[in-house]
Amino acid sequence: MANLIATSKSGNDWTHVDLLKYCIKLTDLPFRTFFYPLSLTDLPPLPHAIEPFAIAPDHTQAPDDGTYKWIHYLDLAQDEPEGIAVDVFADRLMHLLGYDQGRRLILIRHPIPSVFCGIQYSLTTDVCICDENEIILLLVKDDETVHRAGGKGDAEPTLIASAIAAFQRNNNIRKELGFRPVEETMFPGIVFSGTFPTFYRIKVAAKLSQAIETGTYIDTVTEVYRHVPVVPGLQDAGMKDVENRHALLRYFIAFKGFLP
């Protein structure tokens, strides 16, 4: 690791090489460990209000206008997973499931000012949830590498970079409000591949953030926990598959528990 040179680079362009530079390691966890103390048999039932969305096979067969719209957003994200379709679906889905309860906000393409290797950047999230003070609580990335070529970083590294940028920004907001900055935050994160989610718990400590701000080396390993849901159908079908959708909606309800 000592031979790696940390050069200035926006978190928008991070790849897995950048994770290695800063000793960031992805660790897959089974459901029980990731969602402890829940087990798969403890997944919460679906609220009655979203049952029509969970079981309608297609938006043309929706029983009401609201369900028609939810499934149409899903179809667009699954069938045309480019541009903003996945982000809009993620926004609508989290609203449907109550991720923005109270004064929380769901924001799309929200810029986060951040410092990487001494250079000021504006890192753009695909979707994020923040509180009334714009403290970022949860981050979402669309896996653009599935359907788009170019110079963008992979979804996982850019999600993690977004969490580091959010840690910096959140502490700056706390200082402005007269509160002490925190030493560590665990950010819930989601990567969407079309409409199939992978869930993350991203721990960002002040020591890691400072190393990235200054472009200096760090020998402390940071573990990012990942859970890939087990679904009855094909992963590539995402939530368009009705059985997958029903299962994944229950995962999303369980994951909401990680919001502070």
Buried (B, 14 or more C-beta within 10 A) or exposed (E): EEEEEBEEBBBBBBBBEBBEBBBBEBEEBEBEEBBEEBEBEEBBEBEEEBBBBBBBEEBEEBEEEBBBBBBBBBBBBBEEBEEBBBBBBBBBBBEBBBBBEEEBEBBBEBEBEBBBBEEEBEBBBBBBBBBEEEBBBBBBBBBBBBBEEEEBBBBBBBBBBBBBBBBBBBBEBBEEEEEEBEEEBEBBBBBBBBBBBBBBBBBBBBEBBEBBBEBEBBEEEBBBBBBBBEBEBEBEBBBBBBEBBBBBBBBBBBBBEBBE
